[in-house]
Every structure is written in structure tokens, then in C-alpha cells.
């Protein structure tokens, strides 16, 4: 067998279609002597036997170690320029009470952006002062709750929020710390829907209005202006965008320093991870060193104090630590014309028992993933497209992948790097229940989030008539 002409240029034809590339799979991912995929010392076979499929699996130790690595990288880099760094875990990537606890244990703060995420963080027992509250359309109730519980910082996303948060803080008799989210106008190299600092979109206050917004905050006795915030997008590999955003923010930061204290600067997150071999993710140490150098240089040029700096990684910490396990169903070879000398080529469609309800990213963003059978095989690789069970032609899990040619119904298939945004974006499309989430560590597994059954879905439908139990006489 050889490379298929239908394959995209980025996809390497494998010499071993069972190989696990370290930078894509969780740190503990390995093959047993029998060839079974294992994560955290637990085999995929055992996990599926206990919890079924589809199943989200999270390498607990990998999440914790990645959180510590980011914290250490930024602590050391910014201590080197005479200031402190604060790392916020971006909860939107994947948030449960246990994940919040892991972040707190690693001395990270946590970002939330809705009342629901705030409730999860509080239920985990984290100190509210360690929370940041985002959101472009915070309700009055959400603002009041954030102020009431003592959220450390509220990020203002519009001019009107200045007065709404000030009023809520005054009503509560407290002084609330706030940041202002600035739309820097930096066009990050990522999918259109993942770029969050372009001019024509919903987030933030234009850079040209930042000074006016800060003055409005300073005029409110119930608010304390902490500093500016920027987030240029997500799944970014080109560092030039981060550099340019930092430079633009420092121009405004320097102007604001002339009229009052600006103790912090939040540079957001958005660093990409390796979903496929074609990706090339930053090391956190490289990101930290580069940002520290930019901030130090900018402050020296402007002769201003170096602020404390905050960052907000989410995907980097949790994304590579997760996989999703599926059961293979229908297999359908499709022969297509190639339009070249080859004439025809075959793509094998491999259906699984999940899909866009548990991973919406391929449908939303055209995201690419890596897949492997949970068992090893010496069969020559064939080009496949892993698809879901939903009633949509766009229900694609992995658009292009080489899998062993002996893939068959009943096989277990694992998709790598699904720890971020898969469970968070999951749905009940076609009345499919959301899968459970299991954490694995040291040879043991435990449930983080229970899965949903058909009974759970029916329980919310008010038209369902309860079925009497036998022997009740009713």
C-alpha cells in the first residue's frame, strides 16, 4: 500500500498505523504487551467494559503537570524582569468541580464566563478571589452574584458594563476590581470564528476607546481599575500576533500610567496544541520568555514600571490530556475519481457511535484530529474518514486519517487531544445523550461527569407519561 491521492498534503503515510506520537497523545498513553491502548495505567478495553462508549477520558496527572509547567514557566520568566505572573485556567475549555480543584492545587486562578461556570467553580470550594469573570453579555443577576461572592476581577467587555458593575458593587457595599477587555485589532492567524480581536466582532472595547473607558472606571468610587485585557484568538501557532497585541496594549497602558496606577496587564491565552503531526505547538517556556521580553522592552522604552502580568491558557492545559473512545460501526469504502493519472482512489468511511454531539469542532471550525485503533495491527494503512452517527453529512469526527486496513465493526477507536472544548460544546443532537467523563491516574479510573441516558433525556420532556411499575395496581 502507498499514499492515497485523496489524502491532504499534511497527512503523512505511516509506516506504523498504530504508532502513538507523544506530543499528540496524553503523557501516560502507551501500548500494553498485548497492543491495547492504555491511559493512566488503565486499558481502553477495561474503560469501555465499565463505562461504555462514547467515552471521554482525561489523564489526571497530565492535566496537573501541564498546569504546574505553565505556572513555573511564567513565574520564572516574569521574576526575571522583576515582576509577578498570574496564570488563569480558562474554564470554558473544560470545567468540572474536580478540574477547578486541580487548578487550585497547582496554584492557578480560574476564569469563568457565565453564571453556570461561576456556580461550578464555587461548588469546588475555590477562593472567589482567585476567579476572573468574563463575558460579553453578563446579566444583572450574574454581575450581582459575582460581586456578592467576591470574585477577584470582573472583565468589562463594553462601556455600559462600567456603570452596571459599579452599581452592583455600590449596592453590595464593596469595591470591585475590574479589567477592561480591549479589542486590539490584531488579526490572529486562526479560523475566523476563533479570532477574537478583529474589529468586526462582539468582544471588547476598541483600542481607541480604551482611555475613555478607563477614565470612566476611575470615576466610579465602587470600582478599582486593575488594568487592560487582551485575547486575540485561539489555537494560534504564529507568535507575531501575540507580540503585536502586547505592543499595542503597552502603548495604551503607558498612557494610563500617566494618570493613575495600572498594576496589571492581562495578555489572554490562545496558544495552539498539536492535534496532528502537521501542527507545531509552542512550549510554554518559549511563550513566557517571549512575552516577558516584550513587556520588559516596552516598559524600558517608555520608562514606566513593569506591571504584573496575567495569562489565560485553557486548551494547552487540558486539551492534550484527553481522548475520546468510540465503538466502530458501519464501514463503507467509497471509490472516487482523482482527476489525475491514478484515475481512481478509495476513501474508507468508518462510522462510530458518537460524532458531532460529542465533538462539534470539526463541524464548527474544520478542526483536524488524530485517530488510532485501540488495538495494534500490522495491516497496511488505508485512507479513512471517521464519521459520526448523526443525520448530517458534516458529521465528521476525523476528516482524514490513515488507519489499519483491517479496521472492522466492533473495534474501539481513540481520538486524541479531545480534552478541550469537546465536552464543553457537546449537545443532545438527534437525542443522543452526552457521554460520561472519566479521569484516569495510577491504574484507576473515576467518573468526573456522569453520562446521560435516554431516561435522562425523556425526564425533561413534559409530554412523557410515566409508565406505572408492575404490581402497583395503577
C-alpha positions, -999 to +999 in steps of 0.1 A: +000+000+000+011+036-006+000+072+000-036+078-012-040+107-037-072+118-019-051+125+013-043+161+021-006+171+018-003+175+056-011+138+062+019+115+064+015+080+052+025+059+082+049+030+084+031+020+115-006+029+117-007+020+154+020+045+164+012+070+192+031+103+186+040+116+221+032+152+215-004+145+204-014+118+230-017+121+268+016+118+286+007+084+300-006+069+267+011+037+259+005+002+244+004-029+266+023-060+258-009-072+241-011-040+220-041-024+239-041+013+243-037+024+279-041+058+295-032+064+331-024+027+335-059+017+325-066+000+292-092+013+267-108-022+268-113-020+306-126+015+304-152+007+278-162-025+296-170-004+327-183+028+312-193+021+276-188+043+245-185+070+235-163+079+265-142+110+273-111+100+292-088+125+309-053+118+321-054+135+355-017+136+361-011+151+327-035+179+334-019+186+367+016+185+354+008+208+324-008+233+348+023+233+370+046+236+340+027+267+327+028+283+362+065+276+366+073+289+331+056+323+337+067+326+373+103+322+363+101+344+331+085+373+348+105+371+380+134+376+356+121+410+347+112+420+382+075+413+384+050+386+391+028+365+367-007+351+374-020+321+354-057+318+350-071+285+337-097+293+310-126+273+323-145+273+290-122+247+277-134+221+302-148+228+336-159+205+364-155+208+402-126+184+402-108+203+374-112+235+395-097+217+424-067+206+403-061+241+392-063+254+428-039+227+439-015+239+412-018+275+424-036+286+393-066+310+392-097+302+371-116+322+345-154+318+342-177+335+318-213+326+328-233+322+360-232+284+354-194+283+353-192+305+383-215+281+402-192+251+393-161+270+405-178+280+438-191+244+443-155+233+440-146+254+470-121+277+454-115+311+469-137+335+449-108+360+449-090+336+426-116+339+399-120+362+369-154+367+353-156+372+316-185+376+291-197+400+265-234+399+277-233+394+315-268+396+330-276+418+360-280+386+381-246+373+370-229+406+378-247+408+412-237+372+421-201+378+411-199+409+432-217+392+461-194+363+464-162+383+460-150+374+425-114+387+423-117+405+390-146+412+366-136+418+330-156+447+315-165+440+279-184+471+270-188+507+281-222+500+296-208+474+319-187+501+337-219+515+351-237+482+356-209+467+376-203+499+395-240+500+405-239+463+416-208+469+437-223+500+453-255+482+461-234+454+478-213+480+497-180+467+482-153+480+459-149+457+429-117+451+410-122+453+372-102+449+340-112+464+306-111+440+276-095+457+247-101+448+210-065+453+198-074+449+161-047+422+158-057+397+131-046+363+145-038+335+121-066+311+130-101+302+120-124+332+116-146+320+145-116+316+167-102+351+161-114+374+189-096+407+184-107+416+149-126+449+145-159+435+133-168+411+161-186+411+195-157+411+221-141+441+238-138+478+235-119+493+206-083+503+213-091+539+205-117+540+233-096+524+260-085+556+277-121+569+279-133+536+293-105+536+320-114+571+330-150+561+334-139+533+357-117+555+377-146+579+382-167+552+399-159+550+437-172+514+438-146+502+412-109+497+411-092+498+377-067+469+376-056+471+340-062+461+304-070+427+290-065+413+255-073+380+239-066+377+202-079+343+195-075+305+200-054+277+185-027+301+173+008+290+162+022+323+149+038+343+177+037+375+158+001+382+168+009+379+205+038+402+201+018+429+182-011+427+206+013+432+236+029+462+219-004+478+212-016+473+247+016+487+262+011+519+242-023+524+259-010+511+292+017+537+292-008+565+286-029+553+315+001+551+338+005+589+335-029+595+352-031+567+377-020+532+388-023+504+363-009+474+383-016+446+359-018+436+322-036+405+311-024+391+278-050+363+274-043+329+261-049+311+227-017+291+222-023+262+199-018+225+207-008+196+184-039+179+171-020+163+142+016+157+132+014+188+110+009+211+140+037+227+158+028+240+193+047+265+214+064+253+245+050+273+275+086+283+284+090+299+250+057+318+252+066+330+287+101+341+278+089+359+246+061+378+264+084+387+293+110+401+268+083+422+250+069+437+282+104+444+297+115+462+265+082+481+262+084+494+297+121+503+294+114+523+262+085+542+279+103+545+313+073+530+332+071+503+359+068+467+348+032+456+356+022+422+370+011+401+340-017+376+337-023+349+311-053+326+304-044+292+289-071+266+288-067+244+258-029+240+264-035+226+299-064+202+293-066+196+255-037+171+250-046+152+282-080+140+269-090+113+244-124+100+233-132+064+228-157+052+203-171+018+190-167+013+153-199+005+134-206+007+097-175+006+073-181+019+038-153+021+011-161+048-014-142+049-047-137+083-062-122+098-094-090+116-086-086+136-118-050+126-123-030+097-138-042+075-109-077+076-122-095+064-091-088+061-053-108+047-023-116+065+009-130+043+036-157+058+057-155+045+093-187+052+113-186+054+151-212+056+178-208+093+186-200+123+164-208+160+163-228+157+195-196+149+215-172+168+192-186+198+174-152+213+165-147+196+131-182+209+120-177+243+135-141+250+126-130+223+102-108+211+130-084+182+123-077+153+147-056+122+150-072+087+155-059+052+163-074+019+169-072+008+205-056-024+193-024-027+172-024-041+137+002-049+111-023-045+083-013-018+057-029+016+063-058+028+043-072+064+040-102+068+062-127+094+072-141+088+107-177+099+108-205+100+134-240+086+136-259+119+132-282+129+104-257+154+089-232+149+061-209+173+080-209+149+110-172+142+107-150+133+137-117+129+118-117+142+083-085+124+070-066+096+088-047+065+079-060+035+098-051-002+095-068-017+066-083-044+088-105-020+108-137-037+115-171-034+131-168-036+169-133-022+171-125+005+196-112+037+182-095+065+201-093+102+190-065+122+206-064+157+221-101+160+229-097+173+264-106+209+254-139+221+240-154+187+232-174+180+263-179+218+268-195+221+233-214+188+235-251+186+227-281+163+226-285+165+188-306+137+175-315+129+211-281+114+218-270+116+255-237+133+264-210+107+272-195+104+307-161+119+315-137+096+333-104+106+349-076+081+350-045+080+371-022+054+387-041+025+373-075+036+384-105+054+369-132+075+384-162+095+370-159+132+367-192+138+350-219+112+347-232+104+312-268+109+301-292+081+294-323+081+273-343+082+306-324+115+314-335+130+281-371+119+285-372+132+320-370+168+307-399+162+282-431+173+299-452+153+275-438+120+286-464+100+306-448+080+334-451+042+329-466+025+360-444-001+377-457-036+377-476-046+408-486-011+418-523-017+409-523+016+389 
